[in-house]
Amino acid sequence: QSGFGSHFESEALPNSLPVGQNSPQVCPHGLYAEQLSGSAFTAPRHSNFRTWLYRIRPSVAHSPFKKLESNGLLFSEFSSSAAETPPDQFRWKPLKMPEDKNTDFISGLVTFCGSGDPSTKTGLAVHMYRATADMGDRCMYNSDGDFLIVAELGSLDVTTEMGKMTVMPGEIAVIQRGIRFRVNLVDGAPIRGYLLEVYSGHFKLPDLGPIGANGLANPRDFLHPCAWFEDRSTPFTVVNKFLGNLYECTTQSSPFDVVAWHGNYVPYKYDLAHFNTFNTVSFDHADPSIFTVLTCPSLEPGVAAADFVIFPW
């Protein structure tokens, strides 16, 4: 499904979506209705994000969460007392792949830099992911913010509650706060890339101003998954990133049991080859903001909490 900021609907079984209702007393096929909110209920329409999920089992059916021991490489809080920040310029080369052939997407996360604190919903973090193994019967969701995935090496087989996406090098994907996902390898090939995590708000397309109605990243080129589910009774581990720490719980079935959904809070991917560049070097250079693909606004008008910018060549 293509578009950006639109309201979508999808069902993997015919007649799974309720007609004219979000939460009927009895849902079709005996499914459970749950609303996943990406904003306050009373947020203005242009910034109100939610998706209704119709699933086989309620998502609250899980064991108590237990805190995972930190590997010392994943950080989220960047106050002066927690992390010393030198004033130098930095650039980072990709890290070497892990020698451990059982490193999955979660255990291979390494933080490079950041600012702010997820407890105050301000700031961001930049991580690198590396994986040599599938997540298998393990999934993750982030309570601290949205993930923007930049694939650098190898393709990602991403399963979310709303469906599946394959994310290849040269593409990006966004998985919003609270959405469960799993990353497996494609044909067993190791993967590596970058994660931009924003603690406040959500990514949006930048305003075009005098460019006009078309250009940069066009809404039609953003792709959203279609409903897909598995009805599988097996112990499943769910990992939650919450206030910078990782916690895990266990369910007795796959959490990817959403048969149908509708809403505007949905993961998406974008092929950077579709970015329509605007620039001129006739006698001077424009500011790099002309290359903005996605922006996450801050509370101050015109100032972004984070911009994702590319320099095509």
Rosetta blueprint (number, residue, H / E / L):
1 Q L
2 S E
3 G L
4 F L
5 G L
6 S L
7 H L
8 F E
9 E E
10 S E
11 E E
12 A L
13 L L
14 P L
15 N L
16 S L
17 L L
18 P L
19 V L
20 G L
21 Q L
22 N L
23 S L
24 P L
25 Q L
26 V L
27 C L
28 P H
29 H H
30 G H
31 L L
32 Y E
33 A E
34 E E
35 Q E
36 L E
37 S E
38 G L
39 S L
40 A L
41 F L
42 T L
43 A L
44 P L
45 R H
46 H H
47 S H
48 N L
49 F L
50 R E
51 T E
52 W E
53 L E
54 Y E
55 R E
56 I L
57 R L
58 P L
59 S L
60 V L
61 A L
62 H L
63 S L
64 P L
65 F L
66 K E
67 K E
68 L L
69 E L
70 S L
71 N L
72 G L
73 L L
74 L L
75 F L
76 S L
77 E L
78 F L
79 S L
80 S L
81 S L
82 A L
83 A L
84 E L
85 T L
86 P L
87 P L
88 D L
89 Q L
90 F L
91 R L
92 W L
93 K L
94 P L
95 L L
96 K L
97 M L
98 P L
99 E L
100 D L
101 K L
102 N L
103 T L
104 D L
105 F L
106 I L
107 S L
108 G L
109 L L
110 V E
111 T E
112 F E
113 C E
114 G E
115 S E
116 G E
117 D E
118 P H
119 S H
120 T H
121 K L
122 T E
123 G E
124 L E
125 A E
126 V E
127 H E
128 M E
129 Y E
130 R E
131 A E
132 T L
133 A L
134 D L
135 M L
136 G L
137 D L
138 R E
139 C E
140 M E
141 Y E
142 N E
143 S L
144 D L
145 G L
146 D E
147 F E
148 L E
149 I E
150 V E
151 A E
152 E E
153 L E
154 G L
155 S L
156 L E
157 D E
158 V E
159 T E
160 T E
161 E L
162 M L
163 G E
164 K E
165 M E
166 T E
167 V E
168 M L
169 P L
170 G L
171 E E
172 I E
173 A E
174 V E
175 I E
176 Q L
177 R L
178 G L
179 I L
180 R L
181 F E
182 R E
183 V E
184 N E
185 L E
186 V L
187 D L
188 G L
189 A L
190 P L
191 I E
192 R E
193 G E
194 Y E
195 L E
196 L E
197 E E
198 V E
199 Y L
200 S L
201 G L
202 H L
203 F L
204 K E
205 L L
206 P L
207 D L
208 L L
209 G H
210 P H
211 I H
212 G L
213 A L
214 N L
215 G L
216 L E
217 A L
218 N L
219 P H
220 R H
221 D H
222 F E
223 L E
224 H L
225 P L
226 C L
227 A L
228 W L
229 F L
230 E L
231 D L
232 R L
233 S L
234 T L
235 P L
236 F E
237 T E
238 V E
239 V E
240 N E
241 K E
242 F E
243 L L
244 G L
245 N E
246 L E
247 Y E
248 E E
249 C E
250 T E
251 T E
252 Q L
253 S L
254 S L
255 P L
256 F L
257 D L
258 V E
259 V E
260 A E
261 W E
262 H E
263 G E
264 N L
265 Y L
266 V L
267 P L
268 Y E
269 K E
270 Y E
271 D E
272 L H
273 A H
274 H H
275 F L
276 N E
277 T L
278 F L
279 N L
280 T L
281 V L
282 S L
283 F L
284 D L
285 H L
286 A L
287 D L
288 P H
289 S H
290 I H
291 F H
292 T E
293 V E
294 L E
295 T E
296 C E
297 P E
298 S L
299 L L
300 E L
301 P L
302 G L
303 V L
304 A E
305 A E
306 A E
307 D E
308 F E
309 V E
310 I L
311 F L
312 P L
313 W L
